[in-house]
Amino acid sequence: MKLEDALFNWLQIKVVSDARQEDQSALDTLAFFEQILSEDHGLTDYSIIKIDDTMIHVKYVKESRSKLQLYPRELGEQLLTDIESNPKYN
């Protein structure tokens, strides 16, 4: 999995797990993507540092270099929106 894909997948499940802290499946999936980011891509730190009206700002560290990736907020929150709109998961 490419770094860009893994980071975006991590972001989406991070948004879900933050909103649904008792959702064990979300927490397990978050741990899975954190393992991919750490082991496969060598990231030593990654976090959502800011959410504004239109963008989610993700900061990560790779090879001792800090980088910033911006994602449209709507895309970053889409998985949570999909889960919350499905009565099966509520």
Residue pairs with C-beta under 8 A, 6 or more apart in sequence:
1 9
1 36
1 40
3 37
3 41
3 62
6 33
6 36
6 37
6 40
6 41
7 37
7 46
7 58
7 60
7 69
8 71
8 75
8 76
9 33
10 30
10 33
10 34
10 36
10 37
10 46
11 48
11 56
11 58
11 71
11 76
12 76
12 77
12 78
12 79
12 80
13 26
13 29
13 30
13 33
13 79
14 30
14 48
15 48
15 56
15 76
15 77
15 79
15 80
16 23
16 26
16 79
16 80
16 83
17 23
17 26
17 27
17 29
17 30
19 80
20 26
20 80
20 83
21 27
34 46
37 43
37 46
37 60
38 44
41 62
42 62
42 63
43 60
43 61
43 62
44 61
44 62
44 64
45 59
45 60
45 61
46 58
46 59
46 60
46 61
47 58
47 59
47 60
48 56
48 57
48 58
49 57
49 58
49 59
49 68
50 56
50 57
51 57
51 73
52 73
53 73
54 72
54 73
55 70
55 71
55 72
55 73
56 70
56 71
56 72
56 73
56 76
56 77
57 68
57 69
57 70
58 68
58 69
58 70
58 71
59 66
59 67
59 68
59 69
60 66
60 67
60 69
61 67
83 89
84 90
